[in-house]
Amino acid sequence: MTDDPLDVRTLQRRLAEFAAARDWQPYHTPKNLVAALSVEASELVEIFQWLTPEQSARVMDDPGSAHRVRDEVADVLAYLLQFCEVLGVDPLAALAAKIDRNETRFPAVRESTERSTP
């Protein structure tokens, strides 16, 4: 276990070490990783597929559903971090740059410190 398991670089290193210990690196190509990411994202969607908006807002209230959501979120994030590592993309820098672009592309509707969500 690490001192700071929530650090992105630490998590990426742990994922790379996990894959290396199993000789999985030949399979961790950008194409394969993005395909796996898509599959895992679809498995997250599947949990919510037939829920009403109200049910989906309460999905974390049920321990079984909450466990499934957390597992799928972890799978999506793991594949995204591995994908970024293989391509040399800093995911936090990419997100910060995208937010900056979106703030320019989609100006606030009203003058306040609160932001509305679509």
N, CA, C and O of each residue as an XYZ file, in Angstrom:
472
protein
N       0.836     -1.184      0.000
C       0.000      0.000      0.000
C       0.876      1.240      0.000
O       1.981      1.221      0.541
N       0.399      2.301     -0.593
C       1.166      3.535     -0.679
C       0.694      4.533      0.360
O      -0.381      4.389      0.942
N       1.529      5.562      0.584
C       1.154      6.610      1.531
C       0.004      7.459      1.017
O      -0.846      7.882      1.800
N      -0.039      7.720     -0.310
C      -1.071      8.559     -0.895
C      -1.697      7.840     -2.088
O      -1.337      8.118     -3.232
N      -2.633      6.914     -1.836
C      -3.200      6.130     -2.938
C      -4.079      6.936     -3.887
O      -4.485      6.421     -4.928
N      -4.379      8.186     -3.552
C      -5.249      8.974     -4.413
C      -4.477      9.882     -5.366
O      -5.087     10.668     -6.090
N      -3.169      9.791     -5.380
C      -2.341     10.539     -6.306
C      -2.392      9.853     -7.680
O      -2.171      8.646     -7.775
N      -2.679     10.609     -8.733
C      -2.842     10.037    -10.074
C      -1.588      9.298    -10.521
O      -1.676      8.177    -11.021
N      -0.441      9.903    -10.349
C       0.815      9.259    -10.784
C       1.052      7.959    -10.016
O       1.508      6.974    -10.597
N       0.751      7.947     -8.729
C       0.912      6.733     -7.927
C      -0.025      5.644     -8.428
O       0.375      4.486     -8.549
N      -1.259      6.006     -8.716
C      -2.213      5.025     -9.230
C      -1.774      4.504    -10.591
O      -1.886      3.308    -10.860
N      -1.278      5.384    -11.450
C      -0.796      4.933    -12.757
C       0.382      3.971    -12.595
O       0.462      2.963    -13.296
N       1.289      4.279    -11.680
C       2.421      3.392    -11.444
C       1.959      2.039    -10.920
O       2.463      1.001    -11.349
N       1.006      2.046     -9.998
C       0.473      0.781     -9.468
C      -0.187     -0.047    -10.557
O      -0.017     -1.265    -10.602
N      -0.938      0.603    -11.434
C      -1.573     -0.111    -12.540
C      -0.524     -0.691    -13.489
O      -0.664     -1.824    -13.948
N       0.524      0.077    -13.785
C       1.588     -0.410    -14.665
C       2.318     -1.591    -14.025
O       2.644     -2.563    -14.706
N       2.573     -1.509    -12.725
C       3.244     -2.610    -12.026
C       2.367     -3.862    -12.009
O       2.866     -4.975    -12.171
N       1.092     -3.681    -11.816
C       0.144     -4.798    -11.828
C       0.172     -5.497    -13.182
O       0.246     -6.723    -13.257
N       0.113     -4.701    -14.254
C       0.129     -5.265    -15.607
C       1.476     -5.937    -15.898
O       1.520     -7.019    -16.484
N       2.554     -5.303    -15.493
C       3.892     -5.861    -15.749
C       4.078     -7.197    -15.039
O       4.676     -8.117    -15.597
N       3.577     -7.309    -13.826
C       3.720     -8.553    -13.064
C       2.982     -9.712    -13.727
O       3.250    -10.872    -13.413
N       2.068     -9.420    -14.628
C       1.280    -10.441    -15.313
C       1.618    -10.529    -16.797
O       0.962    -11.246    -17.552
N       2.655     -9.789    -17.207
C       3.070     -9.741    -18.621
C       1.939     -9.296    -19.549
O       1.769     -9.833    -20.644
N       1.175     -8.313    -19.098
C       0.056     -7.810    -19.892
C       0.428     -6.627    -20.781
O      -0.392     -6.197    -21.592
N       1.645     -6.088    -20.651
C       1.999     -4.885    -21.413
C       1.791     -5.035    -22.920
O       1.362     -4.071    -23.554
N       2.075     -6.204    -23.535
C       1.849     -6.296    -24.982
C       0.396     -6.043    -25.394
O       0.123     -5.668    -26.535
N      -0.517     -6.248    -24.472
C      -1.940     -6.066    -24.776
C      -2.424     -4.661    -24.443
O      -3.528     -4.283    -24.834
N      -1.626     -3.890    -23.736
C      -2.033     -2.555    -23.310
C      -1.633     -1.508    -24.351
O      -0.870     -0.582    -24.078
N      -2.174     -1.692    -25.539
C      -1.993     -0.724    -26.618
C      -3.094      0.328    -26.509
O      -4.127      0.073    -25.889
N      -2.893      1.497    -27.098
C      -3.971      2.498    -27.054
C      -5.304      1.946    -27.556
O      -6.347      2.199    -26.952
N      -5.275      1.197    -28.654
C      -6.520      0.639    -29.216
C      -7.208     -0.287    -28.221
O      -8.413     -0.169    -27.996
N      -6.463     -1.199    -27.627
C      -7.059     -2.146    -26.683
C      -7.546     -1.453    -25.410
O      -8.605     -1.783    -24.876
N      -6.763     -0.493    -24.936
C      -7.162      0.203    -23.707
C      -8.410      1.045    -23.917
O      -9.282      1.079    -23.048
N      -8.512      1.726    -25.051
C      -9.709      2.544    -25.290
C     -10.926      1.654    -25.516
O     -12.039      2.025    -25.145
N     -10.727      0.488    -26.120
C     -11.843     -0.450    -26.277
C     -12.302     -0.954    -24.915
O     -13.503     -1.023    -24.652
N     -11.359     -1.306    -24.052
C     -11.713     -1.765    -22.705
C     -12.401     -0.653    -21.917
O     -13.342     -0.913    -21.166
N     -11.938      0.576    -22.085
C     -12.567      1.728    -21.436
C     -14.021      1.856    -21.870
O     -14.903      2.102    -21.048
N     -14.263      1.690    -23.150
C     -15.623      1.768    -23.678
C     -16.510      0.674    -23.094
O     -17.659      0.928    -22.730
N     -15.978     -0.540    -23.004
C     -16.738     -1.657    -22.436
C     -17.090     -1.370    -20.983
O     -18.231     -1.566    -20.566
N     -16.118     -0.909    -20.219
C     -16.375     -0.630    -18.802
C     -17.362      0.518    -18.623
O     -18.205      0.475    -17.727
N     -17.265      1.545    -19.468
C     -18.234      2.648    -19.405
C     -19.633      2.128    -19.715
O     -20.611      2.563    -19.107
N     -19.726      1.198    -20.661
C     -21.017      0.598    -20.992
C     -21.574     -0.209    -19.821
O     -22.784     -0.223    -19.592
N     -20.700     -0.874    -19.089
C     -21.159     -1.627    -17.918
C     -21.682     -0.681    -16.837
O     -22.601     -1.036    -16.098
N     -21.107      0.514    -16.738
C     -21.628      1.523    -15.814
C     -22.994      2.004    -16.289
O     -23.915      2.152    -15.485
N     -23.128      2.247    -17.580
C     -24.421      2.655    -18.150
C     -25.479      1.595    -17.879
O     -26.623      1.922    -17.566
N     -25.103      0.334    -17.997
C     -26.046     -0.774    -17.826
C     -26.740     -0.730    -16.460
O     -27.914     -1.085    -16.346
N     -26.022     -0.300    -15.438
C     -26.606     -0.216    -14.091
C     -27.792      0.748    -14.076
O     -28.767      0.532    -13.357
N     -27.699      1.799    -14.865
C     -28.711      2.865    -14.864
C     -29.729      2.742    -15.994
O     -30.691      3.508    -16.047
N     -29.528      1.802    -16.881
C     -30.263      1.743    -18.150
C     -31.781      1.895    -18.018
O     -32.371      2.700    -18.738
N     -32.410      1.167    -17.145
C     -33.870      1.185    -17.078
C     -34.402      1.880    -15.835
O     -35.580      1.744    -15.503
N     -33.548      2.619    -15.149
C     -33.993      3.329    -13.955
C     -34.667      4.645    -14.344
O     -34.323      5.262    -15.353
N     -35.614      5.053    -13.538
C     -36.192      6.380    -13.715
C     -35.160      7.398    -13.220
O     -34.209      7.034    -12.529
N     -35.350      8.660    -13.571
C     -34.429      9.678    -13.038
C     -34.375      9.666    -11.508
O     -33.311      9.857    -10.918
N     -35.506      9.444    -10.883
C     -35.555      9.413     -9.425
C     -34.793      8.208     -8.874
O     -34.044      8.336     -7.905
N     -34.982      7.048     -9.485
C     -34.262      5.846     -9.050
C     -32.763      6.008     -9.247
O     -31.971      5.592     -8.402
N     -32.377      6.612    -10.363
C     -30.945      6.780    -10.627
C     -30.296      7.714     -9.603
O     -29.127      7.543     -9.257
N     -31.055      8.701     -9.120
C     -30.522      9.618     -8.108
C     -30.317      8.923     -6.765
O     -29.535      9.388     -5.936
N     -31.023      7.805     -6.548
C     -30.923      7.077     -5.278
C     -30.132      5.778     -5.394
O     -30.163      4.963     -4.471
N     -29.430      5.564     -6.497
C     -28.761      4.280     -6.736
C     -27.740      3.946     -5.647
O     -27.512      2.771     -5.361
N     -27.135      4.941     -5.050
C     -26.118      4.684     -4.028
C     -26.732      4.344     -2.667
O     -26.011      3.991     -1.734
N     -28.052      4.449     -2.549
C     -28.725      4.089     -1.294
C     -28.760      2.579     -1.073
O     -28.817      2.123      0.069
N     -28.727      1.811     -2.140
C     -28.747      0.352     -2.058
C     -27.302     -0.154     -2.041
O     -26.553      0.114     -2.980
N     -26.898     -0.879     -0.996
C     -25.502     -1.343     -0.908
C     -25.044     -2.158     -2.115
O     -23.906     -2.005     -2.559
N     -25.898     -3.012     -2.649
C     -25.521     -3.821     -3.810
C     -25.280     -2.975     -5.042
O     -24.286     -3.156     -5.746
N     -26.195     -2.045     -5.303
C     -26.032     -1.152     -6.455
C     -24.837     -0.232     -6.260
O     -24.078      0.017     -7.197
N     -24.673      0.268     -5.054
C     -23.550      1.164     -4.760
C     -22.221      0.456     -5.012
O     -21.290      1.044     -5.563
N     -22.140     -0.802     -4.609
C     -20.918     -1.582     -4.825
C     -20.641     -1.736     -6.321
O     -19.502     -1.579     -6.761
N     -21.672     -2.041     -7.095
C     -21.511     -2.190     -8.552
C     -21.070     -0.881     -9.192
O     -20.194     -0.876    -10.056
N     -21.674      0.235     -8.771
C     -21.308      1.543     -9.325
C     -19.840      1.836     -9.015
O     -19.085      2.226     -9.906
N     -19.432      1.653     -7.762
C     -18.037      1.922     -7.391
C     -17.069      1.049     -8.189
O     -16.033      1.530     -8.647
N     -17.401     -0.228     -8.356
C     -16.533     -1.127     -9.124
C     -16.400     -0.686    -10.580
O     -15.302     -0.696    -11.136
N     -17.505     -0.302    -11.190
C     -17.450      0.114    -12.594
C     -16.746      1.458    -12.750
O     -16.012      1.662    -13.717
N     -16.958      2.365    -11.820
C     -16.228      3.638    -11.846
C     -14.730      3.366    -11.744
O     -13.933      3.973    -12.459
N     -14.354      2.453    -10.855
C     -12.938      2.096    -10.710
C     -12.389      1.506    -12.003
O     -11.276      1.840    -12.408
N     -13.149      0.636    -12.655
C     -12.699      0.037    -13.912
C     -12.526      1.095    -15.002
O     -11.536      1.084    -15.733
N     -13.495      2.009    -15.105
C     -13.410      3.080    -16.106
C     -12.178      3.939    -15.839
O     -11.417      4.241    -16.757
N     -11.987      4.325    -14.596
C     -10.847      5.174    -14.257
C      -9.525      4.444    -14.469
O      -8.560      5.041    -14.946
N      -9.470      3.176    -14.124
C      -8.235      2.405    -14.311
C      -7.848      2.360    -15.784
O      -6.691      2.603    -16.127
N      -8.797      2.053    -16.652
C      -8.470      2.004    -18.076
C      -8.141      3.385    -18.629
O      -7.264      3.508    -19.484
N      -8.825      4.428    -18.159
C      -8.514      5.777    -18.615
C      -7.100      6.175    -18.195
O      -6.354      6.745    -18.991
N      -6.730      5.877    -16.954
C      -5.382      6.216    -16.484
C      -4.314      5.432    -17.242
O      -3.257      5.975    -17.564
N      -4.581      4.166    -17.527
C      -3.622      3.373    -18.302
C      -3.498      3.903    -19.729
O      -2.397      3.982    -20.272
N      -4.620      4.263    -20.328
C      -4.636      4.841    -21.668
C      -3.796      6.123    -21.706
O      -2.980      6.318    -22.607
N      -4.008      6.983    -20.723
C      -3.248      8.238    -20.646
C      -1.757      7.971    -20.452
O      -0.922      8.642    -21.058
N      -1.428      7.011    -19.624
C      -0.025      6.675    -19.381
C       0.651      6.215    -20.660
O       1.758      6.658    -20.963
N       0.006      5.334    -21.414
C       0.579      4.792    -22.652
C       0.797      5.906    -23.683
O       1.790      5.887    -24.411
N      -0.119      6.868    -23.748
C      -0.012      7.937    -24.745
C       0.713      9.179    -24.241
O       0.958     10.108    -25.010
N       1.062      9.203    -22.943
C       1.751     10.359    -22.392
C       0.854     11.571    -22.191
O       1.304     12.712    -22.294
N      -0.406     11.317    -21.906
C      -1.371     12.393    -21.653
C      -1.486     12.593    -20.143
O      -1.701     11.634    -19.401
N      -1.345     13.831    -19.693
C      -1.584     14.164    -18.291
C      -3.089     14.393    -18.158
O      -3.594     15.411    -18.633
N      -3.825     13.463    -17.518
C      -5.287     13.597    -17.497
C      -5.777     14.827    -16.754
O      -6.784     15.418    -17.144
N      -5.092     15.223    -15.696
C      -5.533     16.409    -14.952
C      -5.265     17.684    -15.738
O      -6.089     18.599    -15.721
N      -4.135     17.763    -16.424
C      -3.843     18.925    -17.267
C      -4.818     18.987    -18.441
O      -5.272     20.067    -18.818
N      -5.139     17.827    -19.017
C      -6.101     17.790    -20.124
C      -7.470     18.283    -19.665
O      -8.134     19.040    -20.374
N      -7.887     17.852    -18.477
C      -9.175     18.290    -17.941
C      -9.176     19.785    -17.645
O     -10.142     20.477    -17.968
N      -8.117     20.285    -17.041
C      -8.041     21.718    -16.731
C      -8.097     22.552    -18.011
O      -8.777     23.577    -18.055
N      -7.390     22.118    -19.045
C      -7.411     22.840    -20.320
C      -8.795     22.801    -20.950
O      -9.245     23.791    -21.528
N      -9.471     21.665    -20.842
C     -10.817     21.540    -21.411
C     -11.802     22.443    -20.668
O     -12.644     23.088    -21.293
N     -11.701     22.491    -19.356
C     -12.567     23.386    -18.579
C     -12.334     24.835    -18.992
O     -13.286     25.596    -19.161
N     -11.070     25.217    -19.155
C     -10.751     26.581    -19.602
C     -11.397     26.880    -20.948
O     -11.996     27.940    -21.130
N     -11.276     25.947    -21.894
C     -11.895     26.146    -23.216
C     -13.417     26.242    -23.110
O     -14.043     27.078    -23.762
N     -14.002     25.378    -22.283
C     -15.464     25.388    -22.134
C     -15.956     26.678    -21.490
O     -17.038     27.157    -21.830
N     -15.193     27.245    -20.573
C     -15.601     28.511    -19.956
C     -15.638     29.628    -20.998
O     -16.446     30.551    -20.894
N     -14.772     29.544    -21.993
C     -14.780     30.522    -23.080
C     -15.909     30.225    -24.068
O     -16.618     31.131    -24.506
N     -16.063     28.954    -24.410
C     -17.080     28.561    -25.385
C     -18.501     28.746    -24.872
O     -19.409     29.076    -25.635
N     -18.688     28.530    -23.570
C     -20.024     28.572    -22.973
C     -20.034     29.562    -21.814
O     -19.950     29.156    -20.655
N     -20.135     30.854    -22.113
C     -20.101     31.853    -21.039
C     -21.284     31.695    -20.080
O     -22.349     31.200    -20.448
N     -21.063     32.127    -18.856
C     -22.105     32.062    -17.836
C     -23.299     32.891    -18.276
O     -23.148     33.952    -18.882
N     -24.486     32.394    -17.965
C     -25.718     33.052    -18.372
C     -26.013     34.253    -17.481
O     -26.554     35.262    -17.933
N     -25.653     34.128    -16.221
C     -25.954     35.208    -15.281
C     -24.683     35.623    -14.551
O     -23.719     34.865    -14.447
N     -24.717     36.810    -14.066
C     -23.588     37.339    -13.321
C     -23.673     36.889    -11.864
O     -24.389     37.490    -11.063
N     -22.949     35.846    -11.534
C     -22.872     35.400    -10.155
C     -21.715     34.432    -10.040
O     -21.108     34.058    -11.044
N     -21.409     34.028     -8.827
C     -20.342     33.069     -8.620
C     -20.840     31.655     -8.792
O     -20.042     30.720     -8.856
N     -22.178     31.479     -8.870
C     -22.751     30.146     -9.064
C     -22.738     29.801    -10.545
O     -22.951     30.659    -11.402
N     -22.485     28.533    -10.828
C     -22.504     28.030    -12.200
C     -23.721     27.125    -12.371
O     -24.051     26.328    -11.493
N     -24.370     27.265    -13.507
C     -25.477     26.361    -13.790
C     -24.944     25.155    -14.544
O     -23.936     25.244    -15.244
N     -25.618     24.044    -14.400
C     -25.229     22.833    -15.124
C     -26.251     22.553    -16.202
O     -27.436     22.845    -16.043
N     -25.785     21.984    -17.305
C     -26.744     21.696    -18.389
C     -27.734     20.649    -17.988
O     -28.607     20.290    -18.778
